[in-house]
Amino acid sequence: MNNVLLIASAIICVIALIITILVGIDPNDKDYHKTAKSRITLLTTFYIVTFVPALGFAIIYFLIR
């Protein structure tokens, strides 16, 4: 059970890293400043969706351990 939670947390963190790179991949884009608000909103949403479960899994992991 502990390994499953640790692996799930790692997968969530890797997904967040990949999405961060994909969202910010082209800062030289002409419309970058026009789309900055939507990019920030998208990143914030992804961080919330990934950080909360990862934190929960980590807490459960250490409580079970």
VENVENMO-V166239 format. One record per pair of residues at least 24 apart in sequence whose C-alpha atoms are under 8 Angstrom apart, sorted by the first residue. I is the first residue (numbers start at 1). J is the second residue. If there is no record, write none. Layout:
i->I j->J
i->I j->J
//
This chain:
i->2 j->61
i->2 j->64
i->2 j->65
i->5 j->57
i->5 j->58
i->5 j->60
i->5 j->61
i->6 j->57
i->6 j->58
i->6 j->61
i->8 j->54
i->8 j->57
i->9 j->53
i->9 j->54
i->9 j->55
i->9 j->57
i->9 j->58
i->10 j->54
i->12 j->50
i->12 j->51
i->12 j->53
i->12 j->54
i->13 j->50
i->13 j->51
i->13 j->54
i->16 j->46
i->16 j->47
i->16 j->50
i->19 j->43
i->19 j->46
//
